[in-house]
Amino acid sequence: MAKFKDLFDWERTVILELNREHESVCRSHKVNLRPIGITLFDSETHWGEFDNLTRTISISRKLINEHPWHHVVGVFRHEMAHQFVAEHAPARFNHDRPHSEIFKEACKRLGVPDQFAKAGLNLQTCGIDWRSEPRDSATERILDKVKKLLALANSSNEHESLLAMERVRELYAKYNLEIIGETNEKSFVHLVITHGKKRMPATEQRAVSILVEHFFVKVISTHQFDPKTGDHVHAIELIGARENVLMAEYVYHFLLNQADFLLQQAVDGGLRLVRSERSSYRLGVLDGFAKKLKSAERSSPGFDSKVSQSAALTVVGQALAKFREGTDIDDYLSDIYPRLGVRRGSATEVHSHAFAAGHTAGRSITLNKPIASEMGNRGQQISGGRR
């Protein structure tokens, strides 16, 4: 809390940020809610409370101090949903149980992810980490196969490692073809990654583009309030089916680590690069890896031009094509973020010789570490789903 004068200054900053969140939700979801008092309170169990008599939303200091800010926002929106019911259906608010169907409708109206639309949001019984939630038997079998194949991918034999990783991608592709074909409602999870920076470096932007193009997830680039410093830092939010988000998170950290590793290896081997050229080398590494992934989505580089587009695709390519054609995740995102837009990043200067050297190194990358391995800067996560 070094950047704040005292505890009062910290609480004032946090409350102002929550007030901005209240205004933003009303504006983006086009709902009319009256201004409301916001306070912080001490609780070992409850995350938040809405009091209709005093017209106040209270948020736990423990939640703010010990959990990521997007969890604070999720709880705050939960309490806003109670406010919505109180103002728009007062008779129902006074007579229905607190988390009735009309409350669920209010959560949908305000874009509250499913985890935070649950009754009994308390620190002891509501799990924050969606990874700990039980999975169905079919998913468990897939994950078990993936773990075994990734164990083979650690082999020092490069050919064996590559075959193992290709098989992992095929398994995920078949899994996605199956869930895309299901008629029941699909659930999606959110995972937020932040490196504590105010701007997103070009290498991280390129890594994100690889996730979007090749790993069955949607990614939102945003800024997130940091209650420890009072700053707004850059963050990315991975959204998709749980297993896809786990794979994408692993790939994201792996790519950034591998780009740094290959750069250091090249420098140690005698390649002389100034600081600006090192960024270009990393971009080249990621571009080389992206092209390797792209080539694995088609049956053969020399396929017959008369063969149909779908027939020329591997199982991975077919799954990605169906994923891009689907609308479920886009419909879900339009509920959560109705004003979501596309923003173009600034141009990045690229040094061609450094980029080319990195590109060559990038084409040699093989994903060869377990998904469940401990990695630095792991994302924080929330879960949501179609209602």
Secondary structure as UniProt FT lines:
FT   TURN            2..3
FT   HELIX           7..28
FT   TURN            29..30
FT   STRAND          37..41
FT   STRAND          48..51
FT   TURN            52..55
FT   STRAND          56..60
FT   HELIX           61..66
FT   HELIX           69..88
FT   HELIX           90..95
FT   TURN            98..99
FT   HELIX           101..110
FT   HELIX           114..117
FT   TURN            123..125
FT   HELIX           130..132
FT   HELIX           137..153
FT   HELIX           158..181
FT   STRAND          187..194
FT   HELIX           202..214
FT   STRAND          218..225
FT   TURN            227..229
FT   STRAND          232..240
FT   HELIX           242..268
FT   TURN            269..270
FT   HELIX           275..295
FT   TURN            296..297
FT   TURN            301..302
FT   TURN            305..306
FT   TURN            309..312
FT   HELIX           315..325
FT   HELIX           328..336
FT   TURN            338..339
FT   HELIX           352..362
FT   TURN            363..364
FT   TURN            371..372
FT   TURN            376..377
FT   STRAND          380..385
//
